[in-house]
Amino acid sequence: TVRLRVMVEVLSNFGEYVPDQRFLDVRGATYLFRQNNGDEDGDGHDLSLVYAHVDTGVLSYSKTMARPLSFLEPYIGRQNNGDE
């Protein structure tokens, strides 16, 4: 199934998807960080939060679930998936 393939992908590349496990306990949310140059905070992690969505329901990870990745458009541009 699609869910099983996604789970295998995530677990196989867990370190890539979750390089900093301090955020692992946050469930039902989507965060997008930008890595900055330098180490301004002194902990080796100079990250800026650029997007956050905290789930208020069940299994929601975007404010626009009909187009769940549309929050990325300001950062990567609009992607045409062939539906339009």
C-alpha positions in Angstrom: 0.0 0.0 0.0 1.0 3.6 -0.3 1.2 4.0 3.5 3.5 1.1 3.8 5.8 2.4 1.1 5.9 5.8 2.8 6.7 4.2 6.1 9.5 2.1 4.6 10.9 5.2 2.9 10.8 7.3 6.1 12.3 4.5 8.3 15.0 3.7 5.8 16.1 7.3 5.7 15.2 8.4 9.2 18.4 10.3 9.8 17.8 12.3 6.7 14.2 13.2 7.6 14.9 13.7 11.4 18.5 14.9 11.7 17.8 16.5 15.1 15.7 14.2 17.3 14.9 16.9 19.8 11.7 17.5 17.7 10.6 13.9 17.6 8.1 14.2 20.4 6.1 16.8 18.5 3.3 14.8 16.8 0.6 16.1 14.5 2.6 19.0 13.3 4.7 20.1 10.3 7.7 22.3 10.7 10.0 23.7 8.0 13.4 24.9 9.0 16.1 26.8 7.1 19.7 26.2 8.0 21.6 29.4 8.3 25.3 30.0 7.9 27.2 30.2 11.1 26.4 29.0 14.6 24.7 32.0 16.2 23.1 30.1 19.1 26.3 28.2 20.0 24.8 24.7 20.1 25.9 23.7 16.6 22.3 24.1 15.2 21.7 27.4 13.5 18.2 26.9 12.3 15.3 29.3 11.6 11.7 28.2 11.7 10.1 29.3 8.4 6.8 27.4 8.6 4.7 25.7 11.3 1.4 23.9 11.3 0.1 22.3 14.5 -2.6 19.8 14.0 -5.9 20.6 15.6 -7.6 17.4 14.5 -6.6 13.9 13.5 -4.0 13.1 10.8 -3.7 16.7 9.5 -0.3 18.1 8.6 -1.1 21.1 6.5 -3.6 24.0 6.6 -4.5 23.1 3.1 -5.1 19.3 3.1 -6.5 19.4 -0.5 -3.0 20.5 -1.5 -0.9 19.5 1.5 2.4 20.6 0.1 1.3 24.1 -1.1 3.0 25.6 2.0 6.3 24.9 0.2 5.4 27.2 -2.7 7.1 30.3 -1.2 10.3 28.4 -0.8 10.5 26.2 -4.0 7.9 27.7 -6.3 4.6 26.3 -7.5 4.8 22.7 -8.8 2.4 21.6 -11.5 1.5 18.0 -10.8 -0.5 17.6 -14.0 -3.9 18.1 -12.4 -4.2 21.7 -13.5 
